[in-house]
Amino acid sequence: MLRRRPRLLLVDDDALYRALVRHSLRLRFIVSEATNGLEALHRIADNIPEVVLLDMEMPGLSGLDTLMRIRLLRRLRDLPIVMLTAVTDRDTIVETLKAGASDYILKNSYTTTELVERILSHVPGFGLPSLSPTGIDEQHDAVASPPALWSQLKKPSSSSPSR
């Protein structure tokens, strides 16, 4: 059974970079966009996504300020927020993670597969690959529910040595 794609809010002031990321993620996510932190807050208030991909350096409200405002709201404290930014300063990275970022990814230092998997790892119910009778479905067309995954994992394989 195929499950729906998670909704992702992509927040970046660079239109070209947003287009590149949107194209890379279009098969795994339903991508909506915001061009700055304030617009992101409005979009989240209207329709909470499963995950936010947030740039640090934007005019007006910075990514860090946007992150901190989101984390102030009790109902959004668990919303996965993945920073996708060019800011490489270690102190800023640590400050951002302490402020509640789920992950911190440097722009142009990842493959599309890595980006997708790192984002999905923070989205409950969407990060697990489906299991077929022969093993993991490498196409990741569907996601197994945790009980189904557990039942597959606890079955001994016929090729495992007996004790």
URUR-V722520 format. One line per field, one symbol per residue. burial: # if it has 24 or more other C-alpha atoms within 12 Angstrom, else .. A space follows every 10 residues. Layout:
burial: ???
//
This chain:
burial: ....###### ###....#.. ##..#..##. ########## #.##...### ########.. ########## #....#.### #######... ..#..#..## #######... ....###### .##..##### #........# .###...... .......... ...
//
